[in-house]
Amino acid sequence: MWRQELLGGGEEVGVRPDRSGREVGGGGSQDGGLERWARADYAWVDPWGTKVDIMERRKFGNSRLEVSAISFGCWIAGVDWWGHYTDEAAAGLMRFAYEQGITFFDNGDAYGNGRAETVFGSFLKSVPRERVEIGGKFGYDFYSDPGSPGSHRERKQDFSPKFMRYALEQSLRRLGTDYIDLYMAHNIKLPQFRDDLFAELGKVRDEGKIREWGVSLGPAIGWREEGFVAMMEKGAKGVQTVFNLFEQNPGREFCEVGNAYGVGVLARVHDNSGILKGNVKLETVIGPQDHRKFRDEAWKVYGLKKLEKVRKYADGHGMTVHQLACRWLLMHGALTSITGTFLNQLEVQEAVESLRKPPLTLDELGQISLEYAEDWGLGEEAHPCDLKSSADGRGKVRSAYVAPPVIMA
């Protein structure tokens, strides 16, 4: 029997909410365990008494859904934008992540037209379903518009309630489960927001097929208004966005709104597309299928200069720059989890071990904010790329902090 061992002494069998929100499991207080563990480190202990590893748990805002603070992006199992992974290699990396304490696996039906879900489903057979949380996404109708392998072309989208239900049933079948923990509208734009869709998401939540719903914003970075409306008006409990030390907006604003409205934020591209892992060099060649082919040259040239600017913070706390990138994100109050594009075991280990590194000081956080606002002293060419926008006629706006309505009120 698997159990959870709390740090600081004492052992208790995990208490988790079932799909109706009731607490299930044994050991310890049934009325306070979830709130206590949402802020605690713990270790999974297998039936042979071996600790799997330590992991911090965080909730999605004021919901009952809690997940590991580091999560695994399953998209690498669906498309070859980060190199090719066999089914066995991808499932093996998922297993390794789980053994390090990662329990939240973020997936999407469009990743390889269902392949990433199928691969995860094979991994899921080897672990107890109640020990993991699954993120899912819907909205791309690859059934009628499959696209071409390796293509980055946007495909037909459908956010009708009928298609959402169809896509959900297909995902559940491929995953081999009867519920998804967080179900997100994939790259939805303001003109596609539909009250009947959000009402239907509430219905499938009440039916127990999902635990919470949210929006995953993209492609690329931006879509500030989509995040605000989803959180402030439509009832989303999770917002996923590009958010990292070198691209701080609109993630910073989303965290502020999330704090006010009880919503959790998921950070993707936490490594600035590899810069903050330290594995991009000036001579790095970006191939035609590489997801970074849409980045301009300034991303690489000035990203490497910014890297040297922040290295002092990493060195001062005995961590790698990758761990600094994780630690900085995790200090944002509404940040629920970092959904990493982890390409190997070392990258998984670095991210997980960042949880055990000392936090940055308030002075350091303030200095980083100042340097970011001043483009790290590198000039206008070092400014982050424009943000995508469906609310601006140009389709984009300059990257900058914009106080959200909740702050201005």
C-alpha positions as CSV (number, residue, x, y, z in Angstrom):
1,M,0.0,0.0,0.0
2,W,1.3,3.4,-0.9
3,R,1.2,6.2,1.7
4,Q,2.2,9.8,2.2
5,E,4.8,10.7,4.7
6,L,4.7,14.2,6.0
7,L,8.0,16.0,6.7
8,G,8.7,16.7,10.3
9,G,7.6,13.3,11.6
10,G,4.5,11.3,11.6
11,E,2.9,9.3,8.8
12,E,-0.6,9.5,7.4
13,V,-2.4,7.9,4.5
14,G,-3.3,10.6,2.0
15,V,-6.6,12.4,2.2
16,R,-7.8,13.6,-1.2
17,P,-11.1,14.8,-2.5
18,D,-13.1,12.5,-4.7
19,R,-14.7,13.8,-7.9
20,S,-17.7,15.1,-5.9
21,G,-15.4,17.1,-3.6
22,R,-15.7,14.8,-0.6
23,E,-12.6,13.8,1.2
24,V,-11.6,10.2,0.9
25,G,-8.8,8.2,2.4
26,G,-7.7,7.6,6.0
27,G,-5.4,8.8,8.7
28,G,-5.4,12.2,10.4
29,S,-8.0,14.8,10.5
30,Q,-10.7,14.6,7.8
31,D,-11.5,18.3,8.1
32,G,-8.1,19.9,7.9
33,G,-5.7,17.6,6.1
34,L,-6.2,19.0,2.6
35,E,-5.5,22.6,3.6
36,R,-2.5,21.6,5.7
37,W,-1.0,19.5,2.9
38,A,-1.6,22.1,0.2
39,R,1.3,24.0,1.7
40,A,3.4,21.0,2.9
41,D,6.3,19.0,1.5
42,Y,5.7,15.3,1.5
43,A,7.2,12.1,0.2
44,W,5.4,9.2,-1.5
45,V,6.4,5.9,0.2
46,D,5.9,2.7,-1.8
47,P,4.7,-0.6,-0.4
48,W,8.4,-1.6,0.3
49,G,9.1,1.5,2.4
50,T,11.1,3.4,-0.2
51,K,10.6,7.1,-0.4
52,V,9.9,8.3,-3.9
53,D,10.9,11.9,-3.3
54,I,9.8,15.2,-1.8
55,M,7.3,17.5,-3.5
56,E,5.4,20.6,-2.6
57,R,1.7,20.6,-3.2
58,R,-0.4,23.6,-4.3
59,K,-4.0,24.2,-5.0
60,F,-5.7,25.9,-7.9
61,G,-6.8,29.0,-6.1
62,N,-9.7,28.3,-3.8
63,S,-10.6,25.0,-5.4
64,R,-10.2,21.6,-3.9
65,L,-7.8,20.5,-6.7
66,E,-4.2,20.3,-5.6
67,V,-1.2,19.2,-7.6
68,S,2.6,19.0,-7.5
69,A,4.3,22.3,-7.8
70,I,6.4,21.0,-10.6
71,S,4.4,19.3,-13.4
72,F,5.3,17.4,-16.6
73,G,4.4,18.7,-20.0
74,C,3.3,15.6,-22.0
75,W,3.5,17.4,-25.4
76,I,7.0,16.0,-26.0
77,A,5.3,12.6,-26.4
78,G,3.0,14.0,-29.1
79,V,5.1,16.0,-31.5
80,D,8.8,16.1,-32.5
81,W,9.4,19.8,-32.0
82,W,11.8,18.9,-29.2
83,G,13.3,15.8,-30.9
84,H,11.7,12.4,-31.4
85,Y,10.7,10.2,-28.4
86,T,9.6,6.7,-28.9
87,D,6.5,5.6,-26.9
88,E,8.8,3.7,-24.5
89,A,11.2,6.6,-24.0
90,A,8.4,9.1,-23.4
91,A,6.6,6.8,-20.9
92,G,9.9,6.1,-19.2
93,L,10.6,9.8,-18.7
94,M,7.1,10.2,-17.2
95,R,7.8,7.3,-14.9
96,F,11.0,9.0,-13.8
97,A,9.2,12.2,-13.2
98,Y,6.7,10.4,-11.0
99,E,9.4,8.8,-9.0
100,Q,10.8,12.3,-8.3
101,G,7.4,13.3,-6.8
102,I,5.8,14.9,-9.8
103,T,2.1,13.9,-9.8
104,F,0.6,16.5,-12.3
105,F,0.9,15.6,-15.9
106,D,-0.4,18.2,-18.4
107,N,-1.7,16.7,-21.6
108,G,-3.8,17.7,-24.6
109,D,-5.7,15.9,-27.3
110,A,-4.0,17.9,-30.1
111,Y,-0.5,16.8,-29.2
112,G,0.2,14.3,-31.9
113,N,-3.5,14.0,-32.6
114,G,-4.0,11.9,-29.5
115,R,-0.6,10.2,-29.4
116,A,0.5,12.0,-26.2
117,E,-2.7,10.9,-24.4
118,T,-2.2,7.3,-25.6
119,V,1.4,7.2,-24.4
120,F,0.4,8.7,-21.0
121,G,-2.4,6.1,-20.8
122,S,0.1,3.3,-21.1
123,F,2.1,4.9,-18.2
124,L,-1.0,5.4,-16.2
125,K,-1.6,1.6,-16.1
126,S,1.5,1.3,-13.9
127,V,0.5,3.7,-11.1
128,P,-2.6,4.2,-9.0
129,R,-5.0,6.7,-10.7
130,E,-5.6,8.5,-7.5
131,R,-1.9,9.3,-7.1
132,V,-1.7,11.5,-10.2
133,E,-3.5,14.5,-11.6
134,I,-4.2,14.9,-15.3
135,G,-4.4,18.1,-17.2
136,G,-6.3,17.9,-20.5
137,K,-7.1,20.3,-23.4
138,F,-9.8,20.5,-26.1
139,G,-10.7,22.8,-28.9
140,Y,-8.8,21.5,-32.0
141,D,-10.8,19.5,-34.4
142,F,-8.0,17.3,-35.7
143,Y,-10.6,14.6,-36.5
144,S,-11.6,16.7,-39.6
145,D,-8.4,18.7,-39.9
146,P,-5.5,16.5,-38.9
147,G,-2.7,18.7,-40.3
148,S,0.7,17.5,-41.3
149,P,3.2,15.7,-39.1
150,G,5.6,18.3,-37.6
151,S,3.6,21.2,-38.9
152,H,3.1,24.3,-36.7
153,R,0.1,25.4,-38.7
154,E,-3.0,26.3,-36.7
155,R,-5.9,23.9,-37.4
156,K,-9.6,24.1,-37.3
157,Q,-11.0,24.8,-33.8
158,D,-14.4,24.0,-32.4
159,F,-15.5,25.3,-29.0
160,S,-19.2,24.2,-29.2
161,P,-20.5,22.3,-26.2
162,K,-21.2,19.3,-28.4
163,F,-17.7,19.1,-29.7
164,M,-16.3,19.6,-26.2
165,R,-18.2,16.6,-24.9
166,Y,-17.1,14.5,-27.9
167,A,-13.5,15.5,-27.4
168,L,-13.7,14.7,-23.7
169,E,-15.0,11.2,-24.3
170,Q,-12.3,10.5,-26.8
171,S,-9.6,11.8,-24.4
172,L,-10.9,9.7,-21.5
173,R,-10.8,6.6,-23.8
174,R,-7.2,7.3,-24.9
175,L,-6.0,8.1,-21.3
176,G,-7.8,5.0,-19.8
177,T,-9.5,6.9,-17.1
178,D,-13.0,8.2,-16.3
179,Y,-12.1,11.7,-15.3
180,I,-9.6,14.5,-16.0
181,D,-8.5,16.8,-13.1
182,L,-8.1,20.0,-15.0
183,Y,-9.7,20.4,-18.5
184,M,-8.6,23.5,-20.5
185,A,-9.9,25.2,-23.6
186,H,-6.8,25.1,-25.8
187,N,-5.7,28.4,-27.4
188,I,-9.2,29.9,-27.1
189,K,-9.6,33.5,-28.2
190,L,-12.1,36.1,-27.0
191,P,-14.4,35.8,-30.1
192,Q,-14.7,32.1,-29.3
193,F,-15.8,32.6,-25.7
194,R,-19.3,31.1,-25.4
195,D,-21.5,31.1,-22.3
196,D,-23.1,27.8,-23.4
197,L,-19.6,26.2,-23.5
198,F,-18.7,27.4,-20.0
199,A,-22.1,26.2,-18.7
200,E,-21.5,22.8,-20.3
201,L,-18.1,22.6,-18.6
202,G,-19.9,23.1,-15.3
203,K,-22.2,20.3,-16.2
204,V,-19.4,17.8,-17.0
205,R,-17.7,18.9,-13.8
206,D,-20.9,18.1,-11.8
207,E,-21.1,14.7,-13.6
208,G,-17.6,13.9,-12.3
209,K,-15.9,13.7,-15.7
210,I,-13.7,16.7,-14.8
211,R,-12.8,18.2,-11.5
212,E,-12.1,21.8,-12.7
213,W,-11.8,23.7,-16.0
214,G,-9.6,26.5,-17.2
215,V,-8.0,28.0,-20.3
216,S,-4.6,27.4,-21.9
217,L,-3.6,30.5,-23.7
218,G,-1.6,30.6,-26.9
219,P,-0.1,30.1,-29.4
220,A,2.9,32.2,-28.3
221,I,2.8,34.7,-25.5
222,G,0.0,37.2,-24.7
223,W,-3.8,37.0,-24.8
224,R,-4.1,39.1,-21.6
225,E,-7.8,39.8,-22.1
226,E,-8.6,36.2,-22.5
227,G,-7.0,35.4,-19.1
228,F,-8.7,38.3,-17.3
229,V,-12.2,37.4,-18.7
230,A,-11.8,33.7,-18.0
231,M,-10.8,34.3,-14.4
232,M,-13.0,37.3,-13.5
233,E,-16.2,36.6,-15.4
234,K,-16.4,33.0,-16.6
235,G,-15.4,30.9,-13.5
236,A,-12.2,29.4,-14.8
237,K,-10.1,27.8,-12.0
238,G,-6.8,27.6,-14.0
239,V,-5.0,29.7,-16.6
240,Q,-1.9,28.4,-18.4
241,T,0.4,30.9,-20.0
242,V,4.0,31.5,-21.1
243,F,5.7,32.8,-18.0
244,N,9.3,33.0,-17.2
245,L,12.0,35.3,-15.7
246,F,12.7,36.9,-19.1
247,E,9.0,37.1,-20.2
248,Q,7.1,38.2,-17.1
249,N,4.0,39.6,-18.6
250,P,1.1,38.9,-18.7
251,G,1.9,36.1,-16.2
252,R,2.5,38.6,-13.4
253,E,-0.9,40.2,-14.0
254,F,-2.6,36.8,-14.1
255,C,-1.1,36.0,-10.7
256,E,-2.5,39.2,-9.3
257,V,-6.0,38.4,-10.6
258,G,-5.6,34.8,-9.5
259,N,-4.9,35.9,-6.0
260,A,-8.0,38.1,-6.0
261,Y,-10.4,35.6,-7.6
262,G,-9.1,32.3,-6.3
263,V,-7.6,31.0,-9.5
264,G,-4.4,29.1,-10.1
265,V,-1.8,29.9,-12.8
266,L,0.2,27.4,-14.7
267,A,3.6,28.5,-16.1
268,R,4.7,27.0,-19.4
269,V,7.9,27.8,-21.3
270,H,9.4,28.4,-17.8
271,D,12.9,28.2,-19.3
272,N,12.5,30.8,-22.0
273,S,12.7,28.1,-24.6
274,G,15.9,26.7,-23.3
275,I,17.9,29.9,-22.5
276,L,17.3,29.5,-18.8
277,K,18.4,25.9,-18.8
278,G,21.8,27.0,-20.1
279,N,21.6,24.7,-23.1
280,V,21.4,27.4,-25.9
281,K,24.5,28.8,-27.4
282,L,25.2,31.5,-30.0
283,E,26.0,28.7,-32.4
284,T,22.9,26.7,-31.7
285,V,21.0,26.1,-35.0
286,I,17.2,26.1,-34.9
287,G,15.9,23.5,-37.2
288,P,12.7,23.7,-39.4
289,Q,10.7,21.6,-37.0
290,D,12.0,23.1,-33.8
291,H,9.3,25.0,-31.9
292,R,11.7,27.9,-31.4
293,K,11.8,28.7,-35.1
294,F,9.3,31.5,-34.5
295,R,11.7,33.2,-32.1
296,D,13.7,36.1,-33.6
297,E,17.5,36.3,-33.3
298,A,17.3,38.8,-30.5
299,W,15.8,36.1,-28.3
300,K,19.0,34.1,-28.5
301,V,21.6,37.0,-28.6
302,Y,20.1,39.0,-25.8
303,G,18.8,36.0,-23.9
304,L,22.3,34.8,-23.4
305,K,23.4,38.2,-22.2
306,K,20.4,38.3,-19.8
307,L,21.5,34.9,-18.6
308,E,24.8,36.3,-17.4
309,K,23.0,39.1,-15.6
310,V,21.0,36.7,-13.5
311,R,23.7,34.1,-12.9
312,K,24.8,35.9,-9.7
313,Y,21.5,35.2,-8.1
314,A,21.8,31.5,-8.9
315,D,25.4,31.3,-7.7
316,G,24.6,33.2,-4.5
317,H,22.1,30.5,-3.5
318,G,24.0,27.5,-4.7
319,M,21.7,26.6,-7.6
320,T,21.7,26.4,-11.4
321,V,20.1,29.0,-13.6
322,H,17.4,26.5,-14.4
323,Q,16.7,26.2,-10.7
324,L,16.7,30.0,-10.3
325,A,14.1,30.2,-13.0
326,C,11.9,27.7,-11.2
327,R,12.5,29.3,-7.7
328,W,11.6,32.7,-9.0
329,L,8.3,31.5,-10.5
330,L,7.4,29.6,-7.4
331,M,7.6,32.7,-5.3
332,H,4.5,34.1,-7.0
333,G,1.5,33.6,-4.8
334,A,-1.1,32.3,-7.3
335,L,1.4,30.2,-9.3
336,T,0.1,26.7,-8.8
337,S,2.6,24.7,-10.9
338,I,5.4,25.0,-13.4
339,T,4.6,22.8,-16.4
340,G,8.0,22.0,-17.7
341,T,9.2,20.9,-21.1
342,F,11.6,18.3,-19.7
343,L,13.7,16.6,-22.3
344,N,15.7,14.3,-20.0
345,Q,16.1,13.1,-16.5
346,L,18.6,15.8,-15.5
347,E,16.1,18.5,-16.4
348,V,13.4,16.8,-14.3
349,Q,15.8,16.5,-11.3
350,E,17.0,20.1,-11.5
351,A,13.4,21.4,-11.4
352,V,12.3,19.2,-8.5
353,E,15.5,20.0,-6.5
354,S,14.7,23.7,-7.0
355,L,12.0,23.3,-4.3
356,R,14.7,22.6,-1.8
357,K,16.8,25.6,-2.7
358,P,16.6,28.8,-0.5
359,P,14.1,31.4,-1.6
360,L,15.2,34.7,-3.1
361,T,15.3,37.6,-0.7
362,L,12.9,40.5,-1.0
363,D,15.8,42.7,-2.0
364,E,16.8,40.3,-4.8
365,L,13.2,40.1,-6.1
366,G,13.0,43.8,-6.1
367,Q,16.4,44.1,-8.0
368,I,15.3,41.5,-10.6
369,S,12.0,43.5,-11.1
370,L,14.0,46.7,-11.6
371,E,16.5,45.1,-14.0
372,Y,13.7,43.5,-16.0
373,A,11.8,46.8,-16.3
374,E,15.0,48.4,-17.6
375,D,15.7,45.5,-20.1
376,W,18.7,44.5,-18.0
377,G,20.6,47.5,-19.1
378,L,20.9,46.0,-22.6
379,G,18.9,48.5,-24.6
380,E,15.6,48.4,-26.6
381,E,16.7,45.4,-28.7
382,A,16.7,43.3,-25.6
383,H,13.0,44.1,-24.8
384,P,10.7,41.0,-24.8
385,C,8.8,40.2,-27.9
386,D,5.3,41.7,-28.5
387,L,2.3,40.1,-26.8
388,K,-0.4,38.5,-29.0
389,S,-3.7,40.3,-28.6
390,S,-7.2,39.7,-29.9
391,A,-8.4,43.0,-28.4
392,D,-6.0,45.2,-30.4
393,G,-6.5,45.8,-34.1
394,R,-2.9,45.1,-34.9
395,G,-3.1,41.7,-33.3
396,K,-0.3,42.5,-30.9
397,V,0.8,44.9,-28.2
398,R,4.1,45.9,-26.7
399,S,5.2,43.7,-23.9
400,A,4.7,45.6,-20.6
401,Y,3.0,45.3,-17.3
402,V,-0.6,46.5,-17.3
403,A,-2.3,46.7,-14.0
404,P,-5.3,44.4,-14.1
405,P,-8.8,45.7,-13.3
406,V,-8.7,44.2,-9.9
407,I,-5.7,46.3,-9.0
408,M,-7.0,49.5,-10.5
409,A,-10.4,49.2,-8.7
